[in-house]
Amino acid sequence: MAPNKTLAMAAVAALTAATLGACSGGGDDNGSSGGNVTMQLWMNATTGPGKAFWDKTAADFHTANPSVTIKVQSVQNEDLDGKLQTALNSDSAPDIFLQRGGGKMAAMVEAGQLKDITDDITDETRQAVGDAALKTGQVDGKAYAIPISILPGGLWYSKDLFQKAGVATPPTTLEELNAAVTKLKADGVPIALGGKDAWPAAHWYYFFALRACSPATLDATAKSKTFDDSCWTKAGEDLKAFADTKPFNDGFLSTSAQQGAGSSAGLVANYKASMELMGAWDPGVIASLTKDTKPLPDLGYFPFPAVPGGQGDPAAIMGGADGYSCSVGAPKECVDFLNYLLTKDVQEAYYKAFNALPVNKQAQGAVTEDYLKAVLDAYNKAPFVSQWLDTVYGQSVGNALNVSVVNLLAGKGDVAGIIKAVNEAARKG
Amino acid sequence: MSSNVGGDAAALTEDAPGSRVRDGGGVQAPPPSRPRRRGIGWAQRLEIAALSGPAILMFLSFVIFPVLMAAYYGFYRWKGFGVPTNFVNLDNYKTILQDGPFLEALWHNALIVVLSLVIQGPIAIVLALLLNQGIRGQSIIRVLIFVPFVIAEVIAGTGWSLMLQTNGAVNGVLRSIGLGWLTEDWLANPKLALWTLMMILTWKYIGFAVILFLAGMQNIPEELSEAAAVDGASYWQTQRRITLPLLGPTIRIWAFLSIIGALQLFDLVYIIWGQYVASTAGTSTMATYMVTEGRNAGNYGYGNAVAVVLFLISLLIALLYQRFVLRRDTEGALTEGR
């Protein structure tokens, strides 16, 4: 009996040692530099060209700076936020990591977990990227992240289905959109909406608000976090009037956004719906859901149409930007790497790997796809670029909008419910 | 090796009754029974500590500690990054108890508790009575009824959510057998969604109730029904006067498990209705509310306060149930022990 017990104890001890060893492996941040530096990088591309891009970029940077080694770690996209939060709170954060920006970034800044990189962004970077894009990484005028790709929103549509229904040019006004939807619905291809995930529904409200509210109001609301301007009600009423024409696919409330052929992106990918309102990540998602998992050949893009009677600019655009941050304990070489990410060649490689718009203006010349060119055109013409409203107003307001807009579309709530939910969200966080 | 383990177990079981005999001796000669406990040697104490230590440690660190931490975070307005600093006293709790969506979720939980008992109980008893008769293919039927309970919630939920979509299999079947007028938006129609959920819950958990009741019925001595038969009782009389009353303790335990499960219901709703549509469709529960308002909204302090409220409600109901309903059963168990 005794030998067995000893054996078991030894096994337990060995396991414990292995676990402890694994834990302590993560904590090799070195705040100072000089000599050899090793940095951890967390990103969300787990397979294919995306992962290859990061591996190659880290290796290239090491070749140019032999004293700096970057260990790239893939984290499944849905796991990333939780893991990152745990790592940041337990002082074992990676040196460089994917930054989604907005309210979460503000919370990280408030907790003192991000490196202030304001003075370390080089002039070349500033020139190549431009202030508008760099602003997405700032909190109270200080920079805590660099944008790596811009992801403006708009309507992604099938050119073939539009043509078949007799819609010659993409709609530019709400009236034209309504007329187009009537024709498309007659063909059985409505607008796809992933209502189960709620945020795609909330995006419709965001865009109506972008048309209804002036930039000054949008900015002021970021501070007050209350929807007391009448434009918020107008946006809700515009959305309600639009939803009352039943433009969305049947059962949109139980349709998810990105999972499987039954999702809204899947409906567009398989010609079961004519278009959907999404961010610029949509071409990649749609491509992964077509029958042969190749890009949709007739995919097109048009910006959200003009809506009459609002104070917003009819050409204003809304979108997000994926960025990268350095944790507060990261060595100064971290920012060198961020600057390197924004150089023309790396940005072109990024565009090719992710099929996403680069922020470097010179690299934008490499874009070949029609729909991406249409996005760039709309983006560069826009007099005002807003971030997604949940990014500007924080997760708590975004969550309240998600819930209340779904209620509105389901006929359970009304416009006043949206305003009330947002104003109450402030009490919860 | 396995024989060694067996030997170990045997040694333990021998020890346990031994100590009980010593205690029993104490009862016969009242006061000075305690000191005799010193009879447990250090080796035995070490063994008890070594064997129960890991379990106690796990319980403390994964049950008690999180509950205490949730209570602590619940007093703060906290976004989940860094250490909470914004102490708000009972504000979170005040907000919760005044929040319409939370009260709705609480109401849904109450409905699910009651409907689960009312729907699943009778059906399960009838099924158990049928299966207890020794009909043909009994074991196959038993397995079929029990299979849904074995399937993981996520898989069952994903399956149902695909089948119940407006263009899903259920409506497809209805249309193809000429019942097209019955097609419905099963998941998103607020008037229907809760009943859809109850249907899925019944399908999923009825097997558990049936197995429990069957086990309870096997424990009822056959002599009783034989005696009743001799006295001329009909089949239904036997079931009503003998089987059901003697099944009481089993039914009460099942009801307890069902109530607790219904109060904490999360996974099926979350999988089928997603993170947001549950409250719109009228199937949100306290647990889905906690995730929506806590994690999705990034209000971790508020979410922890919701967790505490959910914990207190479950605890209160569990204690009341133990005190007033299970009392007879547990008392019986204790008398036996004496």
Boltz contact constraints between the chains, C-beta under 6 A:
constraints:
  - contact:
      token1: [A, 1]
      token2: [B, 4]
      max_distance: 6.0
  - contact:
      token1: [A, 4]
      token2: [B, 1]
      max_distance: 6.0
  - contact:
      token1: [A, 4]
      token2: [B, 4]
      max_distance: 6.0
  - contact:
      token1: [A, 85]
      token2: [B, 80]
      max_distance: 6.0
  - contact:
      token1: [A, 107]
      token2: [B, 79]
      max_distance: 6.0
  - contact:
      token1: [A, 107]
      token2: [B, 81]
      max_distance: 6.0
  - contact:
      token1: [A, 108]
      token2: [B, 81]
      max_distance: 6.0
  - contact:
      token1: [A, 111]
      token2: [B, 81]
      max_distance: 6.0
  - contact:
      token1: [A, 111]
      token2: [B, 82]
      max_distance: 6.0
  - contact:
      token1: [A, 196]
      token2: [B, 274]
      max_distance: 6.0
  - contact:
      token1: [A, 196]
      token2: [B, 277]
      max_distance: 6.0
  - contact:
      token1: [A, 198]
      token2: [B, 276]
      max_distance: 6.0
  - contact:
      token1: [A, 250]
      token2: [B, 166]
      max_distance: 6.0
  - contact:
      token1: [A, 251]
      token2: [B, 165]
      max_distance: 6.0
  - contact:
      token1: [A, 251]
      token2: [B, 166]
      max_distance: 6.0
  - contact:
      token1: [A, 251]
      token2: [B, 185]
      max_distance: 6.0
  - contact:
      token1: [A, 253]
      token2: [B, 188]
      max_distance: 6.0
  - contact:
      token1: [A, 253]
      token2: [B, 277]
      max_distance: 6.0
  - contact:
      token1: [A, 254]
      token2: [B, 165]
      max_distance: 6.0
  - contact:
      token1: [A, 254]
      token2: [B, 187]
      max_distance: 6.0
  - contact:
      token1: [A, 254]
      token2: [B, 188]
      max_distance: 6.0
  - contact:
      token1: [A, 395]
      token2: [B, 297]
      max_distance: 6.0
  - contact:
      token1: [A, 395]
      token2: [B, 298]
      max_distance: 6.0
  - contact:
      token1: [A, 396]
      token2: [B, 297]
      max_distance: 6.0
  - contact:
      token1: [A, 396]
      token2: [B, 299]
      max_distance: 6.0
  - contact:
      token1: [A, 399]
      token2: [B, 296]
      max_distance: 6.0
  - contact:
      token1: [A, 399]
      token2: [B, 297]
      max_distance: 6.0
  - contact:
      token1: [A, 402]
      token2: [B, 276]
      max_distance: 6.0
  - contact:
      token1: [A, 403]
      token2: [B, 276]
      max_distance: 6.0
  - contact:
      token1: [A, 406]
      token2: [B, 276]
      max_distance: 6.0
  - contact:
      token1: [A, 406]
      token2: [B, 280]
      max_distance: 6.0
  - contact:
      token1: [A, 407]
      token2: [B, 280]
      max_distance: 6.0
  - contact:
      token1: [A, 410]
      token2: [B, 280]
      max_distance: 6.0
  - contact:
      token1: [A, 412]
      token2: [B, 190]
      max_distance: 6.0
  - contact:
      token1: [A, 412]
      token2: [B, 280]
      max_distance: 6.0
  - contact:
      token1: [A, 427]
      token2: [B, 95]
      max_distance: 6.0
  - contact:
      token1: [A, 428]
      token2: [B, 299]
      max_distance: 6.0
  - contact:
      token1: [A, 428]
      token2: [B, 302]
      max_distance: 6.0
  - contact:
      token1: [A, 429]
      token2: [B, 299]
      max_distance: 6.0
  - contact:
      token1: [A, 429]
      token2: [B, 302]
      max_distance: 6.0
